[in-house]
Amino acid sequence: MSRWAVILAGGVGSRFWPVSTPDRPKQLLPLVTAEPMLAATLRRVQPLAPPKHTLVLTNASLTGAVRQLAPDLPPRNVIAEPRPAGTAAALAWAADTVVRLDGPDAVMICVHADWAIGDEPGFRDALERAARAAEKHHALITIGVVPTRPDPGFGYIQGGDMVHGEELLRRVARFVEKPDRARAEAMRREGYLWNSGIFAWRAGDFLAELRAHTPEVAPALDNAAGDATRFFAEVKPIAVDVGVLERSSRVMMLPGDFAWDDVGTWASLGRVRARDAQDNAVSGSVFAHEAARNVVHAEAGTVVLYGVSDLVVVTREGLTLVTTREHSADLKRLIDALPPAMRDPG
């Protein structure tokens, strides 16, 4: 089996303001460990696909930074997205690239660059199983993560019938977009899994389903004839879950349990970073006394906490953010209210 790793590394990550900026988005930052998140993702998938079989799709403005971070990748394997067009478009272009370079039978293992993975061997094992299932069944495989909490910020997947002769593989009954907390708790009890966005499929199988079910993307792909600029100019943005997976009858699901977390807010770092005895998750020069459950990211200066709990404190040169863990999920409202000169302190 020929395998390719496809890493989606677009977006800005505005919920990690003020550290994350358009020129320095979260996937290039060391938010979980001392390693930039994209670098950690590349390292995790390298045992499954060598650099020459690894594609990174990112914002056009970031291709230079990505190539600098990943010098082992061939330059053509860093693919610039001229504008945000959704995951269906990004994965369609990746699949088209794989077919042109390696043929339709090559298997794509698709991940995002901004995840925390606690059990890396377990993660790779799940990807390996998904790749084998994709090749054997000519199916679109998604890995559903076993939930650890009723999180309303994630989508969920309901498993359907078992696939004959397979121990864990099921057909997908349905996808559920971000429910409220009560429904998330009920779905967790009923055995639903988190919709992680981890996929494996043969490039040709994915393109066949896309052409059959996704008019938002397929015509632009056929018209582009290998021209990325034309493709991204014509395509209509849509998520791959909505545009392909929810419309296809060839989708199957494997469970995964490898301490996966979508690092989406400052508060989420309290789950994935190493923590001290008072449950503070800190990075940089920090001293905490009688302080608990705080998240601190200090790029500049020293932060001293005394007698406070459940705060988020972020420092960079020239600017300090202080908020609560609860409010850190909604930084867009704050950013919209800031004077323009304060949004990016440079």
C-alpha positions in Angstrom: 0.0 0.0 0.0 1.3 3.4 -0.9 0.5 5.9 1.9 0.3 9.7 2.0 -0.1 11.9 5.1 -2.2 15.0 4.5 -2.0 17.7 7.1 -4.5 20.5 7.2 -2.6 23.5 8.6 -4.7 26.5 7.6 -6.6 29.1 9.7 -5.4 31.8 12.1 -6.5 30.5 15.5 -8.0 33.8 16.7 -9.0 32.2 20.0 -5.3 32.2 20.9 -5.0 35.9 20.6 -2.7 37.8 21.4 -0.1 35.2 20.7 -1.7 33.8 17.5 -1.7 36.3 14.6 -2.2 35.9 10.8 1.6 35.8 10.4 2.1 33.5 13.4 -1.0 31.3 13.7 -1.5 28.6 16.4 -0.3 25.7 14.3 3.2 27.3 14.2 3.2 28.0 18.0 4.5 25.8 20.9 1.2 25.8 22.8 1.1 22.2 24.2 4.8 21.5 24.6 8.0 23.3 23.6 7.5 21.9 20.0 5.4 23.9 17.5 2.1 22.1 16.9 2.7 21.5 13.2 6.2 20.1 13.9 4.7 17.7 16.5 2.1 16.6 13.9 4.8 16.0 11.2 6.9 14.0 13.7 3.9 11.8 14.7 2.9 10.8 11.2 6.4 10.3 9.8 6.5 6.6 10.7 3.4 6.1 8.5 4.4 8.2 5.5 7.9 9.6 4.6 8.3 13.4 3.9 8.1 12.8 0.1 4.6 11.4 0.7 3.5 14.1 3.1 1.4 17.1 2.0 0.8 20.2 4.1 -2.1 22.5 3.1 -1.8 26.0 4.5 -2.6 29.6 4.0 -0.8 31.1 1.0 0.9 33.6 3.3 2.4 30.8 5.5 4.1 28.6 2.9 7.5 30.1 3.6 7.2 29.6 7.4 6.0 26.0 6.9 8.8 25.2 4.6 11.3 26.6 7.1 9.7 24.6 9.9 9.6 21.4 7.8 12.8 21.5 5.7 12.6 17.7 4.9 9.4 18.2 2.9 9.8 18.7 -0.9 8.8 22.4 -1.6 5.9 21.2 -3.9 4.4 19.3 -0.9 3.6 22.5 0.9 0.4 23.5 -0.9 -0.8 27.1 -0.7 -4.5 27.8 -0.3 -5.1 31.2 -1.8 -8.3 31.7 0.2 -10.1 29.7 2.9 -12.4 27.3 1.1 -13.3 24.6 3.7 -12.0 21.1 4.4 -13.8 19.5 1.4 -11.9 21.7 -1.0 -8.6 21.3 0.8 -8.9 17.5 0.9 -10.2 17.4 -2.7 -7.1 19.2 -3.9 -4.9 17.0 -1.8 -6.5 13.9 -3.3 -6.1 15.3 -6.8 -2.5 15.9 -6.1 -1.9 12.4 -4.8 -3.6 10.9 -7.8 -1.4 12.9 -10.2 1.7 12.0 -8.3 1.0 8.4 -7.2 -2.2 7.1 -8.7 -5.8 6.6 -7.4 -5.0 3.6 -5.2 -2.7 5.5 -2.9 -4.2 5.8 0.6 -4.4 9.3 2.2 -4.2 9.6 6.0 -5.7 13.0 6.9 -5.1 14.9 10.1 -5.1 18.5 11.4 -2.0 20.3 12.6 -3.5 21.7 15.8 -4.3 18.7 18.0 -2.9 17.4 21.2 -2.2 13.6 21.3 -1.4 12.0 24.6 -0.8 8.4 23.4 1.2 8.7 20.2 1.7 5.0 19.6 -2.0 4.5 20.1 -2.7 7.3 17.6 -0.4 5.7 15.0 -2.0 2.3 15.6 -5.5 3.8 14.9 -4.3 5.4 11.7 -2.7 2.2 10.6 -6.0 0.3 11.2 -7.9 3.0 9.3 -5.5 2.9 6.3 -5.8 -0.9 6.1 -9.6 -0.7 6.3 -9.8 2.0 3.6 -7.7 -0.2 1.3 -9.7 -3.4 2.0 -13.2 -2.0 1.8 -12.7 0.9 -0.7 -14.4 3.0 2.0 -14.1 6.4 3.5 -12.9 5.8 7.0 -13.3 8.2 9.9 -11.9 7.6 13.4 -14.4 8.4 16.2 -12.7 9.3 19.4 -14.1 7.8 22.6 -15.4 10.9 24.6 -14.0 11.7 28.0 -16.6 14.3 28.8 -19.9 15.7 27.4 -18.3 18.5 25.3 -20.8 20.6 23.4 -17.9 22.1 21.3 -17.4 18.9 19.3 -19.4 17.1 16.7 -20.5 13.5 17.3 -20.8 10.3 15.3 -23.3 7.5 15.8 -22.1 4.0 14.8 -24.4 1.8 12.7 -24.1 -1.8 11.6 -20.9 -3.8 12.1 -19.0 -4.5 8.9 -19.0 -8.2 8.3 -15.8 -9.9 9.4 -14.5 -6.9 11.2 -14.1 -6.6 14.9 -14.4 -2.8 15.4 -15.4 -1.4 12.0 -18.9 0.0 11.7 -20.9 1.9 9.1 -21.7 5.4 10.1 -25.4 5.9 11.1 -25.2 9.7 11.3 -23.2 12.8 12.2 -24.4 15.3 14.8 -23.2 18.8 14.8 -22.2 20.4 18.2 -25.1 19.6 20.5 -26.0 21.4 23.7 -24.5 20.0 26.9 -27.5 17.9 28.0 -27.7 16.2 24.6 -23.9 15.7 24.5 -24.2 13.9 27.9 -27.0 11.7 26.6 -25.1 10.8 23.4 -22.0 9.9 25.4 -24.1 7.5 27.4 -25.5 6.1 24.2 -22.1 5.3 22.8 -21.6 8.2 20.3 -18.0 9.1 19.5 -16.4 12.5 18.9 -16.1 13.5 15.3 -12.3 14.0 15.3 -11.7 14.9 11.7 -9.2 12.0 11.3 -9.8 10.3 8.0 -8.3 7.6 5.7 -9.3 6.7 2.2 -7.9 5.8 -1.2 -7.5 9.0 -3.1 -9.5 7.7 -6.0 -12.4 6.5 -3.8 -12.6 9.9 -2.2 -12.6 11.7 -5.5 -15.3 9.4 -6.8 -17.6 10.1 -3.9 -16.8 13.9 -4.1 -17.8 13.9 -7.8 -21.0 12.0 -7.0 -22.1 14.0 -4.1 -20.4 17.4 -3.8 -21.4 19.9 -6.5 -19.9 22.7 -4.4 -16.4 21.3 -5.2 -16.4 18.8 -8.1 -16.9 21.2 -11.0 -14.2 23.5 -9.8 -11.8 20.5 -9.5 -12.6 19.2 -13.0 -12.2 22.7 -14.5 -8.9 23.4 -12.7 -6.9 20.8 -14.6 -4.2 21.0 -12.0 -4.2 24.7 -11.5 -4.6 25.4 -7.8 -5.3 29.1 -8.2 -8.2 28.5 -10.5 -9.6 25.7 -8.3 -9.6 27.7 -5.1 -11.0 30.7 -7.0 -14.0 28.7 -8.3 -14.8 26.3 -5.4 -17.6 26.9 -3.0 -16.6 26.5 0.6 -18.0 23.6 2.5 -16.9 21.2 5.2 -16.0 17.7 4.2 -18.4 16.2 6.7 -21.3 18.1 5.2 -20.3 18.0 1.6 -19.1 14.4 1.3 -19.4 12.2 4.4 -23.0 12.9 5.3 -24.0 12.3 1.7 -22.0 9.2 1.0 -23.0 5.5 1.7 -19.4 4.4 1.8 -18.4 5.9 5.1 -17.2 3.6 7.9 -16.0 4.3 11.4 -13.3 3.0 13.7 -13.1 3.9 17.4 -10.0 5.6 18.8 -8.8 6.1 22.4 -5.5 7.9 22.4 -6.0 11.0 24.5 -6.9 13.2 21.6 -7.9 16.8 22.1 -8.8 19.6 19.7 -6.8 22.5 21.1 -9.3 25.2 20.4 -9.1 27.7 23.3 -6.7 28.9 26.0 -8.8 27.0 28.5 -8.2 23.7 26.6 -4.5 23.9 27.4 -5.6 23.1 31.0 -6.5 19.6 29.8 -3.4 18.9 27.6 -0.4 20.6 29.2 1.5 19.3 32.1 0.1 20.7 35.4 1.5 21.5 38.8 0.2 20.3 42.1 -2.5 23.0 42.1 -3.6 22.1 38.6 -2.1 25.1 37.0 -1.0 24.7 33.3 1.9 27.1 32.7 4.5 27.9 30.1 7.3 30.4 30.5 8.4 32.2 33.7 5.5 31.8 36.2 5.3 31.7 39.9 2.0 30.6 41.5 1.2 30.7 45.2 -2.2 29.7 46.6 -3.5 29.7 43.0 -5.3 26.9 41.2 -6.6 25.8 37.8 -5.0 28.7 36.0 -3.6 28.6 32.4 -0.6 30.9 31.9 1.4 31.4 28.7 4.2 33.8 29.3 6.3 34.7 26.3 7.5 38.0 27.9 8.3 38.8 31.5 7.4 36.9 34.6 3.8 36.2 35.7 3.1 35.9 39.5 -0.2 34.5 40.6 -1.5 34.8 44.2 -4.9 33.8 45.5 -6.6 33.5 42.1 -8.2 30.6 40.3 -9.6 29.7 36.9 -7.8 32.5 35.1 -6.1 32.7 31.7 -3.1 35.0 31.6 -1.1 35.4 28.3 1.8 37.8 27.9 3.8 38.8 24.8 6.0 41.7 24.3 3.9 44.8 24.7 0.6 43.2 25.7 -0.9 41.1 28.5 -4.3 39.4 28.3 -6.2 38.5 31.6 -9.5 36.7 31.4 -11.3 33.7 32.9 -11.1 30.2 31.5 -14.8 30.4 30.7 -14.5 33.7 28.7 -11.5 32.5 26.8 -13.7 30.5 24.6 -15.2 33.7 23.2 -12.3 35.9 22.4 -13.7 37.0 19.1 -16.1 39.3 20.9 -13.1 40.9 22.6 -11.1 41.2 19.4 -13.9 42.8 17.6 -14.2 45.4 20.4 -10.5 46.3 20.5 -9.0 49.3 18.7 -7.4 48.1 15.5 -3.9 49.0 16.6 -4.3 46.8 19.7 -5.4 43.7 17.9 -1.8 43.0 16.7 0.8 44.5 18.9 3.5 43.5 16.3 
